[in-house]
Amino acid sequence: MTKSFTAAAILLLRDRARLRLDDPIVVHLPWTASIGAPGGAAAITIRDLLTMNAGFPTDDPWGDRQENVPIAEFDALVAAGLSFCRAPRTGFEYSNLGYALLGRIVSVASGVDYREFVAGELLAPLAMHATCFDTRDVAPERRAHGYAPLGAELVPEPVVSPGAFSPMGGLHSSVRDLASWVRGFAQPTDDDAHPLSAADRREMQEGRTHVSTAFVEAPAGAPPKTLTNLYGFGLGATLDSRLGRFVHHSGGYPGFGSHMRWHPASGWGIIALANKTYAPTAVLATAILDDIVTRLGAPTDIAATLWPQTRDAMDIAERLAAGWDDDLADASFAVNLDLDVPRPYRRAAVAQLASAIGPFSRDAATLASRSPAHAKWRVRGATADAEFEILLTPERPPRMQTFAFTAAAPAP
């Protein structure tokens, strides 16, 4: 899970004007001119490395065995040319090598060793004193040794020293220290004394590269859902159609498996660490956090991010459906609504809806949204249900540019 620390180091240097995310990597690492990228030496940017979009082939498990490669040997490997499975910016490929290159850029742009930069600029300000790159710096009684399954046995994995690939997975840490890291991302604020600005931490969590989309059958009695997985800057994001957005990263490594995960809308997070090669901590952590969010009724992104004006507009839409009021419509509608559907037609359609469904109440559990300015929900009527949808304008204050409604059969 070291990749989020590497990405944070890159953004710190960006903010200090030592690099730009759209710089070709050859600007900072001249020996990459011979890397062999489709499109030429300047085709790969720092942003491409951050988002796993440079075109390198996925390199698990090879990359996991490269941590202690010396810097000079790594630079020579890159200068000799690399293999590409696609052109840059044409698809996600999980690349440990890409994050090793980012570590080299941190060193060159900062003028100090990558590990020294991360320790001084990120770990020290957060008092993450148990976190280090060299396991030999940890007292033996405090160190969890890693094991690999071999047949029916668990065999100790050898201790690996730091090297060129440390930026992809070289940190050793504890749950307590990682809680400080996760807390800073789960609900970032400008006054939380984090070395990285709140805006940068939000930027890291935004999905930039599409990884996968899957339709998931839910347990008996629960509706199915869609999971869309994206990759940002050293962090993954999953858009859960039922529970909102989760941000996360796993750490599969010889001797270890780890996962950190949080739900930004509620602030809940979880960290799982295990000392067995590729232990499936992501499965366990995902199940636990899903259960927390579901059982506690924690807010989803939808509930947490709607504009107050959007909530007000939902109330106004229901008031107009219950009994039309031209003054209320005049105060709330954007100029396009009466042009799109003349007021008399809309008023008649609303009266017909009110007659069809009778007295109604909102079903808050059906609320869906694609942005803070949008809401779609169902109301339960005496004789039928109805679905409402509103969308607000970019004006200040925003006004209602969409006011749609349809009768529907009662939902189970």
C-alpha positions as CSV (number, residue, x, y, z in Angstrom):
1,M,0.0,0.0,0.0
2,T,3.1,2.2,-0.3
3,K,1.9,3.6,-3.7
4,S,-0.4,6.2,-2.0
5,F,2.7,7.6,-0.2
6,T,4.6,7.8,-3.5
7,A,1.7,9.6,-5.1
8,A,1.5,12.0,-2.2
9,A,5.2,12.7,-2.5
10,I,4.7,13.5,-6.2
11,L,1.9,15.9,-5.4
12,L,3.9,17.7,-2.7
13,L,6.6,18.3,-5.3
14,R,4.0,19.4,-7.8
15,D,2.7,22.0,-5.3
16,R,6.3,23.2,-4.8
17,A,6.7,23.7,-8.6
18,R,9.4,21.0,-8.9
19,L,7.4,19.1,-11.5
20,R,4.1,19.1,-13.4
21,L,1.9,16.0,-13.7
22,D,1.8,16.3,-17.4
23,D,5.6,16.5,-17.7
24,P,7.0,13.7,-19.9
25,I,9.0,11.5,-17.6
26,V,12.1,12.0,-19.9
27,V,12.2,15.6,-18.6
28,H,13.2,14.3,-15.2
29,L,14.7,10.9,-16.1
30,P,16.7,11.5,-19.4
31,W,17.8,7.9,-19.6
32,T,14.2,6.9,-20.3
33,A,14.6,8.4,-23.8
34,S,15.4,4.8,-25.0
35,I,12.5,3.2,-23.1
36,G,10.8,2.3,-26.4
37,A,7.3,3.7,-25.7
38,P,4.8,3.7,-28.6
39,G,4.7,7.3,-29.7
40,G,8.2,8.1,-28.8
41,A,10.3,9.1,-25.7
42,A,8.0,11.9,-24.6
43,A,4.8,9.8,-24.8
44,I,4.7,8.8,-21.1
45,T,3.9,11.5,-18.5
46,I,4.0,11.5,-14.7
47,R,0.2,11.4,-14.7
48,D,0.3,8.2,-16.8
49,L,2.5,6.5,-14.2
50,L,0.3,7.7,-11.3
51,T,-2.9,6.3,-12.9
52,M,-1.4,2.9,-14.2
53,N,-2.0,4.1,-17.7
54,A,1.5,4.1,-19.2
55,G,1.1,0.9,-21.2
56,F,3.5,-1.4,-19.3
57,P,2.1,-4.9,-18.9
58,T,0.7,-5.9,-15.5
59,D,3.7,-7.0,-13.5
60,D,2.4,-9.0,-10.5
61,P,4.1,-11.2,-9.3
62,W,7.4,-10.2,-11.0
63,G,7.4,-6.7,-9.5
64,D,7.0,-8.1,-6.0
65,R,10.4,-9.7,-6.2
66,Q,12.2,-6.6,-7.4
67,E,12.2,-4.3,-4.3
68,N,15.9,-4.6,-3.5
69,V,17.2,-4.0,-7.1
70,P,19.9,-1.4,-6.8
71,I,19.2,2.0,-8.3
72,A,21.9,1.9,-10.9
73,E,20.8,-1.6,-12.0
74,F,17.2,-0.3,-12.3
75,D,18.2,2.7,-14.3
76,A,20.2,0.5,-16.7
77,L,17.2,-1.9,-17.1
78,V,15.0,1.1,-18.1
79,A,17.6,2.6,-20.4
80,A,17.9,-0.8,-22.2
81,G,14.2,-0.5,-23.2
82,L,11.0,-2.0,-21.8
83,S,8.1,-4.0,-23.2
84,F,4.7,-2.4,-23.8
85,C,1.4,-4.1,-24.2
86,R,-0.5,-1.0,-25.3
87,A,0.1,2.7,-26.1
88,P,0.1,5.1,-23.1
89,R,-3.4,6.4,-22.0
90,T,-5.3,3.5,-23.7
91,G,-6.1,1.3,-20.7
92,F,-5.4,0.2,-17.1
93,E,-2.5,-2.1,-16.4
94,Y,-1.3,-2.5,-12.8
95,S,2.3,-1.6,-12.8
96,N,4.8,-1.8,-10.0
97,L,7.5,-0.7,-12.4
98,G,5.6,2.5,-13.0
99,Y,5.7,3.4,-9.3
100,A,9.4,2.5,-9.2
101,L,9.9,5.2,-11.9
102,L,7.8,7.6,-9.8
103,G,10.2,7.0,-6.9
104,R,13.1,7.9,-9.1
105,I,11.3,11.1,-10.2
106,V,10.8,12.0,-6.5
107,S,14.5,11.6,-5.9
108,V,15.6,13.7,-8.9
109,A,13.0,16.4,-8.4
110,S,13.6,16.8,-4.7
111,G,17.3,16.3,-4.7
112,V,17.2,13.7,-1.8
113,D,16.7,10.0,-1.7
114,Y,13.1,8.9,-2.2
115,R,12.9,7.1,1.2
116,E,14.4,10.1,2.9
117,F,11.8,12.4,1.3
118,V,8.8,10.2,2.3
119,A,10.1,9.8,5.9
120,G,10.8,13.5,6.4
121,E,7.9,15.0,4.5
122,L,5.0,12.5,5.2
123,L,5.8,10.1,8.0
124,A,7.4,12.5,10.5
125,P,4.7,15.2,10.3
126,L,2.0,12.6,11.0
127,A,4.0,11.0,13.8
128,M,4.0,7.7,12.0
129,H,7.0,6.5,14.1
130,A,6.4,2.8,13.6
131,T,6.5,3.1,9.8
132,C,9.8,2.6,8.0
133,F,11.3,1.2,4.8
134,D,13.8,-1.2,6.3
135,T,12.4,-4.1,8.4
136,R,15.8,-4.2,10.2
137,D,14.9,-0.9,11.9
138,V,12.0,-2.7,13.7
139,A,12.7,-4.4,17.0
140,P,12.3,-8.2,16.5
141,E,9.6,-8.5,19.1
142,R,7.5,-5.9,17.3
143,R,8.0,-7.4,13.8
144,A,5.5,-9.8,12.2
145,H,7.6,-12.1,10.0
146,G,6.1,-13.0,6.6
147,Y,5.2,-16.6,5.6
148,A,4.4,-18.2,2.3
149,P,2.3,-21.4,1.8
150,L,4.2,-24.3,0.3
151,G,2.2,-27.4,0.2
152,A,0.8,-28.0,3.7
153,E,3.5,-25.9,5.3
154,L,4.1,-22.2,6.0
155,V,7.6,-21.3,5.0
156,P,9.3,-18.1,6.3
157,E,9.9,-15.5,3.6
158,P,13.4,-14.0,3.6
159,V,13.8,-10.4,4.8
160,V,14.2,-8.0,1.8
161,S,16.2,-4.8,2.0
162,P,15.1,-1.5,0.4
163,G,15.9,-0.7,-3.2
164,A,14.7,0.8,-6.4
165,F,11.2,-0.8,-6.2
166,S,10.5,0.4,-2.6
167,P,8.2,3.1,-3.9
168,M,5.7,0.4,-5.0
169,G,5.5,-1.6,-1.8
170,G,8.4,-1.1,0.6
171,L,6.9,0.4,3.7
172,H,6.5,-1.6,6.9
173,S,3.8,-0.2,9.3
174,S,1.2,-0.8,12.0
175,V,-2.5,-0.5,12.1
176,R,-2.2,2.5,14.5
177,D,0.1,4.4,12.1
178,L,-2.0,3.5,9.1
179,A,-5.0,4.8,10.9
180,S,-3.4,8.2,10.9
181,W,-2.9,7.9,7.1
182,V,-6.4,6.7,6.4
183,R,-8.0,9.4,8.7
184,G,-6.4,12.1,6.6
185,F,-8.0,10.8,3.5
186,A,-11.4,9.7,4.7
187,Q,-12.6,13.2,5.4
188,P,-9.9,15.7,4.6
189,T,-10.1,19.3,5.9
190,D,-7.8,22.3,5.5
191,D,-7.1,22.5,9.2
192,D,-6.2,18.9,10.0
193,A,-2.4,19.6,10.0
194,H,-1.7,17.0,7.2
195,P,1.4,17.7,5.1
196,L,-0.7,17.3,2.0
197,S,-3.5,19.8,1.3
198,A,-7.1,18.6,1.6
199,A,-7.5,19.4,-2.1
200,D,-4.6,17.2,-3.0
201,R,-5.9,14.3,-0.9
202,R,-9.3,14.6,-2.6
203,E,-7.5,14.7,-6.0
204,M,-5.7,11.4,-5.2
205,Q,-9.0,9.7,-4.6
206,E,-10.7,10.6,-7.8
207,G,-10.9,7.7,-10.2
208,R,-9.0,8.5,-13.4
209,T,-8.6,5.2,-15.2
210,H,-11.4,2.6,-15.6
211,V,-10.5,-0.8,-14.2
212,S,-13.7,-2.8,-14.3
213,T,-17.5,-2.8,-14.0
214,A,-19.4,-5.7,-12.5
215,F,-23.0,-6.6,-11.7
216,V,-23.1,-8.2,-8.3
217,E,-25.8,-10.4,-7.0
218,A,-26.6,-9.5,-3.4
219,P,-27.5,-11.7,-0.4
220,A,-31.1,-12.9,-0.2
221,G,-33.5,-10.1,0.4
222,A,-31.1,-7.3,-0.8
223,P,-31.2,-5.7,-4.2
224,P,-28.3,-6.5,-6.6
225,K,-25.8,-3.7,-7.3
226,T,-23.2,-2.5,-9.8
227,L,-19.5,-2.0,-8.8
228,T,-17.4,0.2,-10.9
229,N,-13.7,0.1,-10.1
230,L,-11.4,3.0,-11.0
231,Y,-7.8,4.0,-10.3
232,G,-6.7,7.4,-9.1
233,F,-3.3,8.5,-7.8
234,G,-1.9,5.6,-5.8
235,L,-5.5,4.7,-4.6
236,G,-8.4,2.8,-6.1
237,A,-12.0,3.9,-6.0
238,T,-15.1,1.7,-6.2
239,L,-18.5,3.2,-7.0
240,D,-21.1,1.0,-5.3
241,S,-24.5,1.7,-6.7
242,R,-26.1,0.8,-3.3
243,L,-23.6,2.1,-0.7
244,G,-21.8,4.9,-2.5
245,R,-18.1,5.4,-3.0
246,F,-15.3,3.5,-1.3
247,V,-11.6,4.3,-1.6
248,H,-8.9,1.7,-1.0
249,H,-5.7,0.0,-1.9
250,S,-4.4,-3.5,-1.4
251,G,-0.9,-4.7,-0.7
252,G,-0.1,-8.2,-2.0
253,Y,3.6,-9.1,-1.3
254,P,5.7,-12.1,-0.6
255,G,4.9,-13.0,3.0
256,F,2.2,-10.4,3.4
257,G,-1.3,-9.3,2.4
258,S,-2.9,-6.0,3.4
259,H,-5.8,-3.7,2.6
260,M,-6.9,-0.2,3.7
261,R,-10.4,1.0,2.8
262,W,-12.7,3.9,3.7
263,H,-16.1,5.2,3.0
264,P,-15.7,9.0,2.5
265,A,-19.4,9.9,3.0
266,S,-19.5,8.4,6.5
267,G,-15.9,8.6,7.5
268,W,-15.7,4.9,8.5
269,G,-12.5,3.1,7.5
270,I,-10.8,-0.3,8.1
271,I,-7.2,-1.6,7.9
272,A,-6.4,-5.3,7.6
273,L,-2.8,-6.6,7.8
274,A,-1.8,-10.3,7.5
275,N,1.6,-12.1,7.4
276,K,0.9,-14.6,4.7
277,T,1.7,-14.2,1.0
278,Y,-1.2,-12.5,-0.8
279,A,-3.6,-13.1,2.2
280,P,-7.1,-12.1,0.9
281,T,-7.5,-9.2,3.3
282,A,-9.4,-7.2,0.7
283,V,-12.3,-9.7,0.8
284,L,-12.5,-9.5,4.5
285,A,-12.1,-5.7,4.8
286,T,-14.7,-5.1,2.1
287,A,-17.3,-7.4,3.8
288,I,-16.7,-5.8,7.2
289,L,-16.9,-2.2,5.9
290,D,-20.0,-2.9,3.7
291,D,-21.6,-4.4,6.8
292,I,-20.8,-1.3,9.0
293,V,-22.2,1.1,6.4
294,T,-25.3,-1.0,5.9
295,R,-26.1,-1.8,9.6
296,L,-25.4,1.7,10.9
297,G,-27.3,3.4,8.1
298,A,-24.2,5.4,7.5
299,P,-24.8,8.1,4.8
300,T,-23.8,7.3,1.3
301,D,-22.2,9.7,-1.1
302,I,-25.7,10.5,-2.4
303,A,-27.0,11.7,1.0
304,A,-23.8,13.4,1.9
305,T,-23.2,15.5,-1.2
306,L,-26.6,16.8,-2.4
307,W,-26.7,20.6,-2.4
308,P,-29.1,22.1,0.3
309,Q,-30.8,23.8,-2.7
310,T,-31.3,20.3,-4.2
311,R,-33.0,19.1,-1.1
312,D,-35.2,22.2,-1.0
313,A,-36.1,21.6,-4.7
314,M,-37.2,18.0,-3.8
315,D,-39.6,19.5,-1.3
316,I,-40.8,22.0,-3.8
317,A,-41.4,19.3,-6.5
318,E,-43.6,17.3,-4.0
319,R,-45.5,20.5,-2.9
320,L,-46.3,21.3,-6.6
321,A,-47.4,17.7,-7.1
322,A,-49.7,17.8,-4.1
323,G,-51.2,21.2,-5.1
324,W,-50.0,23.4,-7.9
325,D,-48.8,26.9,-6.9
326,D,-47.8,29.3,-9.8
327,D,-46.0,31.6,-7.4
328,L,-43.9,28.7,-6.1
329,A,-43.2,27.6,-9.6
330,D,-42.2,31.1,-10.7
331,A,-39.8,31.3,-7.8
332,S,-38.2,27.9,-8.4
333,F,-38.2,27.2,-12.2
334,A,-35.4,28.1,-14.5
335,V,-36.3,29.9,-17.7
336,N,-36.2,26.7,-19.8
337,L,-38.9,24.8,-18.0
338,D,-41.9,26.8,-19.4
339,L,-40.2,26.9,-22.8
340,D,-39.7,23.1,-22.9
341,V,-43.2,22.4,-21.6
342,P,-45.7,25.3,-21.5
343,R,-47.0,25.9,-18.0
344,P,-50.6,24.9,-18.7
345,Y,-49.5,21.4,-20.0
346,R,-47.2,20.9,-17.1
347,R,-49.9,21.9,-14.6
348,A,-52.4,19.6,-16.2
349,A,-49.9,16.7,-16.1
350,V,-49.2,17.3,-12.4
351,A,-52.9,17.3,-11.7
352,Q,-53.4,14.0,-13.5
353,L,-50.5,12.5,-11.5
354,A,-52.0,13.7,-8.2
355,S,-55.3,12.1,-9.1
356,A,-53.6,8.9,-10.1
357,I,-51.6,8.3,-6.9
358,G,-53.6,10.1,-4.2
359,P,-51.9,11.3,-1.0
360,F,-48.2,10.3,-1.0
361,S,-45.0,10.3,1.1
362,R,-41.4,10.1,0.1
363,D,-39.5,6.9,0.2
364,A,-36.0,8.2,1.2
365,A,-34.4,4.8,0.6
366,T,-34.9,5.2,-3.2
367,L,-33.0,8.4,-3.5
368,A,-30.4,8.3,-6.4
369,S,-28.2,11.0,-7.7
370,R,-25.5,11.5,-10.3
371,S,-24.3,14.9,-8.9
372,P,-25.0,17.3,-6.0
373,A,-27.4,19.1,-8.4
374,H,-29.5,16.1,-9.3
375,A,-32.0,13.9,-7.5
376,K,-34.3,11.0,-8.5
377,W,-36.6,9.3,-6.0
378,R,-39.9,7.5,-5.5
379,V,-43.0,8.5,-3.6
380,R,-45.5,6.0,-2.2
381,G,-49.1,6.9,-3.0
382,A,-52.4,5.6,-1.8
383,T,-53.2,4.0,-5.1
384,A,-49.9,4.1,-7.0
385,D,-46.3,5.2,-6.7
386,A,-44.6,7.9,-8.7
387,E,-41.0,8.7,-9.6
388,F,-39.7,12.3,-9.5
389,E,-36.5,13.7,-11.0
390,I,-35.0,17.2,-10.7
391,L,-31.8,18.8,-11.9
392,L,-30.7,22.3,-10.9
393,T,-28.9,24.9,-13.0
394,P,-25.3,26.3,-12.6
395,E,-26.7,29.7,-11.7
396,R,-26.4,31.2,-8.2
397,P,-28.7,30.6,-6.6
398,P,-29.4,27.5,-8.7
399,R,-32.9,27.0,-10.1
400,M,-34.8,23.9,-11.3
401,Q,-34.1,23.1,-14.9
402,T,-35.6,19.6,-14.9
403,F,-38.9,18.7,-13.2
404,A,-40.0,15.2,-14.3
405,F,-42.5,12.9,-12.8
406,T,-44.1,9.6,-13.9
407,A,-46.7,7.3,-12.2
408,A,-45.5,3.8,-11.5
409,A,-46.9,0.6,-10.1
410,P,-46.3,0.1,-6.4
411,A,-42.9,-1.3,-5.7
412,P,-42.6,-4.4,-3.4
